[in-house]
Amino acid sequence: MKFLLRFLVICFLVFSFSFAQAEVINPFNTRPVTIGASDDGVGNSLQERFDSLGIAINVLTGQNQPECGP
């Protein structure tokens, strides 16, 4: 029984570790999207984005003040 239990544990470990493989590194660094590309065309500012969505937030004055120590 002890042999069977050890055998099953070893089989489980071998089977579970066989799926752990490293990702192949792409030396050309190709990406599915272009860096800097935006779904809003030229690239609106965050405030312009909020305004177009009808969100009443001011990105400059609507921020929480940092808490400073005494």
PyMOL CGO cylinders between C-alpha atoms (Angstrom):
from pymol import cmd
from pymol.cgo import CYLINDER

trace = [
    CYLINDER, 0.00, 0.00, 0.00, 2.86, 2.35, 0.83, 0.3, 1, 1, 1, 1, 1, 1,
    CYLINDER, 2.86, 2.35, 0.83, 4.45, 1.66, -2.56, 0.3, 1, 1, 1, 1, 1, 1,
    CYLINDER, 4.45, 1.66, -2.56, 1.18, 2.35, -4.38, 0.3, 1, 1, 1, 1, 1, 1,
    CYLINDER, 1.18, 2.35, -4.38, 0.71, 5.63, -2.56, 0.3, 1, 1, 1, 1, 1, 1,
    CYLINDER, 0.71, 5.63, -2.56, 4.25, 6.78, -3.38, 0.3, 1, 1, 1, 1, 1, 1,
    CYLINDER, 4.25, 6.78, -3.38, 3.81, 5.72, -6.99, 0.3, 1, 1, 1, 1, 1, 1,
    CYLINDER, 3.81, 5.72, -6.99, 0.56, 7.68, -7.31, 0.3, 1, 1, 1, 1, 1, 1,
    CYLINDER, 0.56, 7.68, -7.31, 2.10, 10.79, -5.73, 0.3, 1, 1, 1, 1, 1, 1,
    CYLINDER, 2.10, 10.79, -5.73, 5.09, 10.61, -8.08, 0.3, 1, 1, 1, 1, 1, 1,
    CYLINDER, 5.09, 10.61, -8.08, 2.81, 10.12, -11.09, 0.3, 1, 1, 1, 1, 1, 1,
    CYLINDER, 2.81, 10.12, -11.09, 0.72, 13.09, -10.02, 0.3, 1, 1, 1, 1, 1, 1,
    CYLINDER, 0.72, 13.09, -10.02, 3.78, 15.31, -9.60, 0.3, 1, 1, 1, 1, 1, 1,
    CYLINDER, 3.78, 15.31, -9.60, 5.28, 14.29, -12.93, 0.3, 1, 1, 1, 1, 1, 1,
    CYLINDER, 5.28, 14.29, -12.93, 1.97, 14.86, -14.69, 0.3, 1, 1, 1, 1, 1, 1,
    CYLINDER, 1.97, 14.86, -14.69, 1.29, 18.24, -13.06, 0.3, 1, 1, 1, 1, 1, 1,
    CYLINDER, 1.29, 18.24, -13.06, 4.81, 19.61, -13.64, 0.3, 1, 1, 1, 1, 1, 1,
    CYLINDER, 4.81, 19.61, -13.64, 4.81, 18.60, -17.28, 0.3, 1, 1, 1, 1, 1, 1,
    CYLINDER, 4.81, 18.60, -17.28, 2.54, 21.56, -18.12, 0.3, 1, 1, 1, 1, 1, 1,
    CYLINDER, 2.54, 21.56, -18.12, 4.79, 24.19, -16.53, 0.3, 1, 1, 1, 1, 1, 1,
    CYLINDER, 4.79, 24.19, -16.53, 6.77, 25.66, -19.39, 0.3, 1, 1, 1, 1, 1, 1,
    CYLINDER, 6.77, 25.66, -19.39, 8.42, 29.02, -19.91, 0.3, 1, 1, 1, 1, 1, 1,
    CYLINDER, 8.42, 29.02, -19.91, 7.09, 31.48, -22.46, 0.3, 1, 1, 1, 1, 1, 1,
    CYLINDER, 7.09, 31.48, -22.46, 9.14, 31.77, -25.62, 0.3, 1, 1, 1, 1, 1, 1,
    CYLINDER, 9.14, 31.77, -25.62, 10.84, 35.17, -25.82, 0.3, 1, 1, 1, 1, 1, 1,
    CYLINDER, 10.84, 35.17, -25.82, 10.18, 37.11, -29.00, 0.3, 1, 1, 1, 1, 1, 1,
    CYLINDER, 10.18, 37.11, -29.00, 13.45, 38.90, -29.87, 0.3, 1, 1, 1, 1, 1, 1,
    CYLINDER, 13.45, 38.90, -29.87, 11.64, 41.33, -32.20, 0.3, 1, 1, 1, 1, 1, 1,
    CYLINDER, 11.64, 41.33, -32.20, 9.21, 42.52, -29.49, 0.3, 1, 1, 1, 1, 1, 1,
    CYLINDER, 9.21, 42.52, -29.49, 6.18, 42.47, -31.75, 0.3, 1, 1, 1, 1, 1, 1,
    CYLINDER, 6.18, 42.47, -31.75, 2.90, 43.38, -30.10, 0.3, 1, 1, 1, 1, 1, 1,
    CYLINDER, 2.90, 43.38, -30.10, -0.70, 42.96, -31.20, 0.3, 1, 1, 1, 1, 1, 1,
    CYLINDER, -0.70, 42.96, -31.20, -1.30, 46.71, -30.75, 0.3, 1, 1, 1, 1, 1, 1,
    CYLINDER, -1.30, 46.71, -30.75, 0.85, 49.72, -31.48, 0.3, 1, 1, 1, 1, 1, 1,
    CYLINDER, 0.85, 49.72, -31.48, 2.16, 51.53, -28.43, 0.3, 1, 1, 1, 1, 1, 1,
    CYLINDER, 2.16, 51.53, -28.43, 0.63, 54.98, -28.22, 0.3, 1, 1, 1, 1, 1, 1,
    CYLINDER, 0.63, 54.98, -28.22, -2.41, 54.03, -30.28, 0.3, 1, 1, 1, 1, 1, 1,
    CYLINDER, -2.41, 54.03, -30.28, -5.70, 55.12, -28.80, 0.3, 1, 1, 1, 1, 1, 1,
    CYLINDER, -5.70, 55.12, -28.80, -9.32, 54.32, -29.50, 0.3, 1, 1, 1, 1, 1, 1,
    CYLINDER, -9.32, 54.32, -29.50, -10.13, 58.05, -29.56, 0.3, 1, 1, 1, 1, 1, 1,
    CYLINDER, -10.13, 58.05, -29.56, -7.94, 58.89, -32.55, 0.3, 1, 1, 1, 1, 1, 1,
    CYLINDER, -7.94, 58.89, -32.55, -5.35, 61.56, -31.93, 0.3, 1, 1, 1, 1, 1, 1,
    CYLINDER, -5.35, 61.56, -31.93, -5.57, 61.08, -28.20, 0.3, 1, 1, 1, 1, 1, 1,
    CYLINDER, -5.57, 61.08, -28.20, -7.85, 63.26, -26.15, 0.3, 1, 1, 1, 1, 1, 1,
    CYLINDER, -7.85, 63.26, -26.15, -6.86, 64.36, -22.69, 0.3, 1, 1, 1, 1, 1, 1,
    CYLINDER, -6.86, 64.36, -22.69, -8.48, 62.68, -19.73, 0.3, 1, 1, 1, 1, 1, 1,
    CYLINDER, -8.48, 62.68, -19.73, -10.65, 65.75, -19.10, 0.3, 1, 1, 1, 1, 1, 1,
    CYLINDER, -10.65, 65.75, -19.10, -11.86, 65.78, -22.73, 0.3, 1, 1, 1, 1, 1, 1,
    CYLINDER, -11.86, 65.78, -22.73, -12.68, 62.10, -22.39, 0.3, 1, 1, 1, 1, 1, 1,
    CYLINDER, -12.68, 62.10, -22.39, -14.73, 62.66, -19.23, 0.3, 1, 1, 1, 1, 1, 1,
    CYLINDER, -14.73, 62.66, -19.23, -16.54, 65.61, -20.83, 0.3, 1, 1, 1, 1, 1, 1,
    CYLINDER, -16.54, 65.61, -20.83, -17.47, 63.57, -23.91, 0.3, 1, 1, 1, 1, 1, 1,
    CYLINDER, -17.47, 63.57, -23.91, -18.90, 60.82, -21.68, 0.3, 1, 1, 1, 1, 1, 1,
    CYLINDER, -18.90, 60.82, -21.68, -20.90, 63.30, -19.60, 0.3, 1, 1, 1, 1, 1, 1,
    CYLINDER, -20.90, 63.30, -19.60, -18.94, 62.62, -16.41, 0.3, 1, 1, 1, 1, 1, 1,
    CYLINDER, -18.94, 62.62, -16.41, -18.81, 65.70, -14.16, 0.3, 1, 1, 1, 1, 1, 1,
    CYLINDER, -18.81, 65.70, -14.16, -15.29, 65.29, -12.81, 0.3, 1, 1, 1, 1, 1, 1,
    CYLINDER, -15.29, 65.29, -12.81, -12.56, 67.89, -12.97, 0.3, 1, 1, 1, 1, 1, 1,
    CYLINDER, -12.56, 67.89, -12.97, -9.24, 66.08, -13.18, 0.3, 1, 1, 1, 1, 1, 1,
    CYLINDER, -9.24, 66.08, -13.18, -7.34, 69.05, -11.75, 0.3, 1, 1, 1, 1, 1, 1,
    CYLINDER, -7.34, 69.05, -11.75, -9.52, 70.18, -8.86, 0.3, 1, 1, 1, 1, 1, 1,
    CYLINDER, -9.52, 70.18, -8.86, -11.39, 66.96, -8.10, 0.3, 1, 1, 1, 1, 1, 1,
    CYLINDER, -11.39, 66.96, -8.10, -8.44, 65.17, -6.54, 0.3, 1, 1, 1, 1, 1, 1,
    CYLINDER, -8.44, 65.17, -6.54, -8.08, 64.18, -2.91, 0.3, 1, 1, 1, 1, 1, 1,
    CYLINDER, -8.08, 64.18, -2.91, -5.47, 66.11, -0.99, 0.3, 1, 1, 1, 1, 1, 1,
    CYLINDER, -5.47, 66.11, -0.99, -2.52, 64.02, 0.18, 0.3, 1, 1, 1, 1, 1, 1,
    CYLINDER, -2.52, 64.02, 0.18, -2.44, 63.33, 3.87, 0.3, 1, 1, 1, 1, 1, 1,
    CYLINDER, -2.44, 63.33, 3.87, 0.67, 64.76, 5.42, 0.3, 1, 1, 1, 1, 1, 1,
    CYLINDER, 0.67, 64.76, 5.42, 2.01, 63.89, 8.80, 0.3, 1, 1, 1, 1, 1, 1,
    CYLINDER, 2.01, 63.89, 8.80, 1.81, 66.32, 11.76, 0.3, 1, 1, 1, 1, 1, 1,
]
cmd.load_cgo(trace, "trace")
